């Protein structure tokens, strides 16, 4: 692999808020007037409640604005409210609603994966997310899993290796039609193909780029394995989206390079036999099975 990934990464440092209070953060984000601030402080003193609760009670801010301010204090990336309102795709439920039941489910998956695939005491692996066929929510699951890992603060990279029907550039709103994984694997020396996600400071996305006519051949080239090895040295967590197994052997080939795979299906859509067949095929290739998930997306 001739291109050093260090040259295609543009790190973004998390924005520091120091020891600023919730009141200061909310005042700046929502442009509260001095009169409104005085009203909130008075209401807070009279009722013995927190500043954020007082501001919500008076109708000056919404509950999401308070959660956003708290997330800034604790360096917890959160896309709803504040200065990043309406910037995240609705599919990114972990970023938009980090305190929802869906987000909690992704945190549970994260805990399980840290104990298995991303165990600090074991050799580093990337995680491929695979599904039997299209329309099963694989890209949705992959994107949210990457977001929840980035919220730990470790550098997280989401690689869109679905070079047949890529979606991650759409989900994260990054340029994905020109350069990306396909151009790197084709041997073109590209720079800045790994895109930082500004609203989620620890998250980076490597989009597919131009959709190639030979996706399986590109995945089988030694350059792909070398790239994954180098990326594992640069990032704490590497998560890889793959083509549906129905499209061919791409998912199995990519999973073998990653070392571990999680199978995703859709409730009331994916058959148990299809999930089992895919899991069995991965097992035959000596790929670590990180689990089988049925989602409702």
PEQUIUR-V988754 format. One record per residue. N is the residue number from 1. RES is the residue in one small letter. SS is DSSP state (H for helix, E for strand, C for the rest). OMEGA is omega in whole degrees, -180 to 180 (* if undefined). D_FIRST is the distance of its C-alpha to the first C-alpha in Angstrom with 2 decimals. Layout:
[[N,RES,SS,OMEGA,D_FIRST] [N,RES,SS,OMEGA,D_FIRST]]
This chain:
[[1,x,C,-174,0.00] [2,x,C,-177,3.77] [3,x,C,178,5.72] [4,x,C,-179,7.51] [5,x,H,178,9.42] [6,x,H,-177,12.40] [7,x,H,-178,12.75] [8,x,H,179,13.06] [9,x,C,177,15.60] [10,x,C,-175,19.22] [11,x,C,176,21.26] [12,x,C,-179,24.88] [13,x,C,177,27.42] [14,x,C,180,30.08] [15,x,C,-178,33.34] [16,x,C,176,35.84] [17,x,C,177,39.39] [18,x,C,-179,40.77] [19,x,C,-177,44.15] [20,x,C,-177,45.25] [21,x,C,175,47.64] [22,x,H,-179,47.36] [23,x,H,179,50.16] [24,x,H,-179,48.34] [25,x,H,-179,45.20] [26,x,H,-180,47.30] [27,x,H,-179,49.53] [28,x,H,-176,46.69] [29,x,H,-175,44.84] [30,x,H,178,48.05] [31,x,C,179,49.97] [32,x,C,180,52.97] [33,x,C,176,56.04] [34,x,H,180,58.01] [35,x,H,179,60.73] [36,x,H,178,58.35] [37,x,H,179,56.97] [38,x,H,179,60.57] [39,x,H,180,61.38] [40,x,H,-179,58.43] [41,x,H,178,59.37] [42,x,H,179,62.99] [43,x,H,179,62.17] [44,x,H,-179,59.89] [45,x,H,-178,62.74] [46,x,H,-174,65.35] [47,x,H,178,63.44] [48,x,C,-178,61.57] [49,x,C,180,58.15] [50,x,C,-179,54.68] [51,x,H,-178,53.95] [52,x,H,179,51.53] [53,x,H,179,54.08] [54,x,H,180,56.76] [55,x,H,177,54.71] [56,x,H,-178,54.04] [57,x,H,180,57.74] [58,x,C,177,58.79] [59,x,C,-179,56.45] [60,x,C,180,54.54] [61,x,C,176,51.14] [62,x,C,179,49.69] [63,x,H,179,48.53] [64,x,H,180,44.90] [65,x,H,179,45.32] [66,x,H,178,46.42] [67,x,H,177,43.53] [68,x,H,-180,41.14] [69,x,H,177,42.82] [70,x,H,-179,42.60] [71,x,H,178,38.89] [72,x,H,180,38.46] [73,x,H,-176,40.48] [74,x,C,179,38.41] [75,x,C,-180,35.00] [76,x,C,-175,34.74] [77,x,C,-174,32.88] [78,x,C,-171,35.36] [79,x,C,-178,35.40] [80,x,C,177,39.07] [81,x,C,174,41.71] [82,x,H,-175,41.59] [83,x,H,180,39.51] [84,x,H,-178,36.93] [85,x,C,175,39.44] [86,x,C,-180,38.56] [87,x,C,-175,34.93] [88,x,C,175,33.44] [89,x,C,179,33.31] [90,x,C,179,36.17] [91,x,C,-178,33.79] [92,x,C,-175,32.42] [93,x,H,-179,35.43] [94,x,H,179,34.00] [95,x,H,-176,33.56] [96,x,H,-177,36.84] [97,x,C,-174,39.03] [98,x,C,-179,37.63] [99,x,C,179,41.03] [100,x,C,178,41.55] [101,x,H,179,41.78] [102,x,H,179,38.57] [103,x,H,179,36.67] [104,x,H,177,38.30] [105,x,H,178,37.12] [106,x,H,176,33.48] [107,x,H,176,34.12] [108,x,H,176,35.46] [109,x,H,180,32.33] [110,x,H,-180,30.32] [111,x,H,180,32.59] [112,x,H,-178,32.19] [113,x,H,177,28.40] [114,x,H,-180,28.38] [115,x,H,-176,30.58] [116,x,C,-174,28.38] [117,x,C,-174,24.72] [118,x,C,178,24.23] [119,x,C,-177,26.60] [120,x,C,-178,25.84] [121,x,C,-177,26.98] [122,x,C,176,24.64] [123,x,C,-176,20.96] [124,x,C,177,18.91] [125,x,C,168,18.35] [126,x,E,179,17.61] [127,x,E,173,20.57] [128,x,E,176,20.57] [129,x,E,-172,23.79] [130,x,E,176,25.21] [131,x,C,-179,28.52] [132,x,C,-177,30.55] [133,x,C,-178,31.18] [134,x,C,176,31.03] [135,x,C,-177,33.36] [136,x,C,176,33.20] [137,x,C,-177,31.95] [138,x,H,-178,28.44] [139,x,H,175,26.84] [140,x,H,-180,29.82] [141,x,H,-178,29.44] [142,x,H,-179,25.70] [143,x,H,-179,26.28] [144,x,H,176,29.20] [145,x,H,178,27.57] [146,x,H,179,24.80] [147,x,H,-176,27.63] [148,x,H,175,29.64] [149,x,H,180,26.84] [150,x,H,-179,26.29] [151,x,C,172,30.03] [152,x,C,-179,29.64] [153,x,C,177,28.13] [154,x,C,180,24.75] [155,x,C,-176,21.61] [156,x,E,179,21.02] [157,x,E,173,18.29] [158,x,E,180,19.26] [159,x,E,175,16.58] [160,x,E,178,18.34] [161,x,C,174,16.83] [162,x,C,-175,20.19] [163,x,C,175,19.14] [164,x,C,-180,22.73] [165,x,C,-176,24.95] [166,x,C,180,23.06] [167,x,C,-171,25.40] [168,x,H,178,23.79] [169,x,H,177,23.74] [170,x,H,-178,27.47] [171,x,H,-176,28.27] [172,x,H,176,26.79] [173,x,C,178,27.74] [174,x,C,178,24.46] [175,x,C,-176,23.45] [176,x,C,-175,21.56] [177,x,C,-174,22.33] [178,x,C,-178,20.19] [179,x,C,-179,16.61] [180,x,C,-177,14.72] [181,x,H,-176,12.53] [182,x,H,-179,13.44] [183,x,H,177,12.56] [184,x,H,-179,8.99] [185,x,H,178,8.68] [186,x,C,175,10.82] [187,x,C,177,8.56] [188,x,C,-177,10.83] [189,x,C,-179,9.94] [190,x,C,175,12.00] [191,x,C,178,13.51] [192,x,C,177,15.82] [193,x,C,175,14.84] [194,x,E,-172,15.73] [195,x,E,174,19.51] [196,x,E,176,21.95] [197,x,C,-170,25.11] [198,x,C,-177,27.91] [199,x,C,-179,30.58] [200,x,C,-165,28.54] [201,x,C,-178,27.12] [202,x,C,-175,24.86] [203,x,E,177,23.29] [204,x,E,-180,20.18] [205,x,E,171,19.24] [206,x,E,-178,16.12] [207,x,C,180,18.01] [208,x,C,-171,17.24] [209,x,C,178,17.95] [210,x,C,179,19.46] [211,x,C,-174,20.48] [212,x,C,177,18.90] [213,x,C,-176,21.18] [214,x,C,-174,18.89] [215,x,H,-179,17.74] [216,x,H,180,17.94] [217,x,H,178,15.93] [218,x,H,180,13.01] [219,x,H,-178,13.39] [220,x,H,179,13.56] [221,x,C,177,10.38] [222,x,H,-178,8.12] [223,x,H,-179,5.34] [224,x,H,179,8.16] [225,x,H,179,8.90] [226,x,H,179,5.81] [227,x,H,-180,6.40] [228,x,H,178,9.99] [229,x,H,-179,9.92] [230,x,H,180,8.82] [231,x,H,178,11.32] [232,x,H,177,13.89] [233,x,H,-175,13.96] [234,x,H,-175,14.65] [235,x,C,178,17.14] [236,x,C,-179,20.26] [237,x,E,177,20.28] [238,x,E,-179,17.79] [239,x,E,-170,19.73] [240,x,E,174,18.52] [241,x,E,-175,20.85] [242,x,C,174,20.89] [243,x,C,175,22.99] [244,x,C,-177,26.41] [245,x,H,180,26.79] [246,x,H,-179,29.38] [247,x,H,-180,26.77] [248,x,C,-174,25.31] [249,x,C,-176,22.91] [250,x,H,-175,20.14] [251,x,H,-179,21.36] [252,x,H,180,21.60] [253,x,H,-179,18.12] [254,x,H,180,16.62] [255,x,H,179,19.12] [256,x,H,178,18.21] [257,x,H,-179,14.61] [258,x,H,180,16.25] [259,x,E,-180,18.96] [260,x,E,-179,21.88] [261,x,E,173,23.60] [262,x,E,-178,26.70] [263,x,E,-178,28.86] [264,x,E,175,30.64] [265,x,E,-179,33.76] [266,x,E,-179,36.50] [267,x,C,-179,40.01] [268,x,C,-180,42.59] [269,x,C,-178,39.92] [270,x,C,180,37.64] [271,x,C,178,39.45] [272,x,H,-179,39.32] [273,x,H,179,38.69] [274,x,H,178,35.54] [275,x,H,-179,34.18] [276,x,H,-180,35.16] [277,x,H,180,33.66] [278,x,H,179,30.24] [279,x,H,179,30.44] [280,x,H,179,31.53] [281,x,H,178,28.66] [282,x,H,179,26.17] [283,x,H,179,28.23] [284,x,H,180,28.18] [285,x,C,179,24.39] [286,x,C,177,24.76] [287,x,C,-180,23.35] [288,x,E,179,25.13] [289,x,E,-178,27.70] [290,x,E,177,27.92] [291,x,E,178,31.02] [292,x,E,-175,32.60] [293,x,E,171,33.73] [294,x,E,-180,36.32] [295,x,E,-177,36.39] [296,x,C,-176,39.07] [297,x,C,*,36.96]]
